């Protein structure tokens, strides 16, 4: 008897569309860069003023250069981190809201499709990814609706006519294949 090594199941990696995550990453990078620019603009001006005042007073009243900028720099760094964190959290919550609204619209469309409404267009809005998904969903629903109309027409034609048995069987087999294409 041969021993086979146990089957190793590998984790499947799911990738997120780069068009979706690229814009989001750029938005957060912009927030950090903007915070850094504001920080630099403020600290450059204030450090220049502090160093100028110290140079006019003389170096006898302080022990080190660290004492000159310690409080000024510490509070500006706290403000920088708090500002970037709060702005990032606000952007995150806005993006989350847009994603949830887009997903809710898509779910509403799928529920309407399950109830038989295949002709109402998917409401668009939110991110470009959900708009693209809505168009793809509308395309699939349109194809399904077209196939259903063809099946209904063919079934009505078979029911109303009285074709020969061989032709009926061929048309019936073709109709069953179309039905299997929609509902396997």
C-alpha positions, 0 to 999 in steps of 0.5 A: 500500500502506497502512502500519499502525502496529505493534500495541502489546501492553499489559501486562495488570494482574492485581489481587489480591483486596482482601479478601486484601491488606487484612487483610495490610496492616492486620497490618503497619500494626499491627506498625509502630504497636505498635513505635512505641507501645512505642518512644514509651513507653520513650523518653518515660520514659527521656528524662524521667529523663535530662533530669531528671538533667541539670537537677539536675547543671547544664549545665556538664558537657555541650556540647549537648542532643544529647549528653544524648540521643544514645546513649539515642536511637540504641540505642532507634532501633536496637532499634525498627527491628530489632524491627519488622523481625523481627516483620514478617519473622516475620508474613511467613513465617507468612502465606507458610506459610498461603498455601503450605498453602492452595495445596497443599490446592487442588492436591491437590484438583485432582489428585484431581479429575483422577484421577476423585474429584469427591465428596471435599470440599476440605480447608479451612483457612488464609486465608478466601480459600482457604476461599472458593476451596475452596467454589467448587471443590467447587461446580464439582466437584459440578456436574460430578459431577451432569452426569456422572451425567445423561450416564451415565443418558441413555447407559444409557437409550439403550443399553437402549431401542430408540427410533425413529430420529428420537427416538434422533437427538434424544436422541443430539444432546442427549447430545453437547451435554451431553458438550461442556459438560463436555469441549469 
